[in-house]
């Protein structure tokens, strides 16, 4: 996955700045949480039906 896809992240000398790395980590965590929630909701709704 290309880090440049994250808004506000820029490569500096081939490395992300610490602040941008933290932002990227937050974005990744949020994406993972969203995926987990969607999976749980889908499994719950299909089980109830």
URJOSUL-V272875 format. One record per pair of residues at least 6 apart in sequence whose C-alpha atoms are under 8 Angstrom apart, sorted by sequence separation. I is the first residue (numbers start at 1). J is the second residue. If there is no record, write none. Layout:
BEGIN
i=I j=J
i=I j=J
END
This chain:
BEGIN
i=3 j=9
i=4 j=10
i=10 j=16
i=11 j=17
i=4 j=11
i=9 j=16
i=10 j=17
i=10 j=20
i=9 j=20
i=8 j=20
i=9 j=21
i=9 j=23
i=9 j=24
i=6 j=24
i=3 j=24
i=6 j=27
END
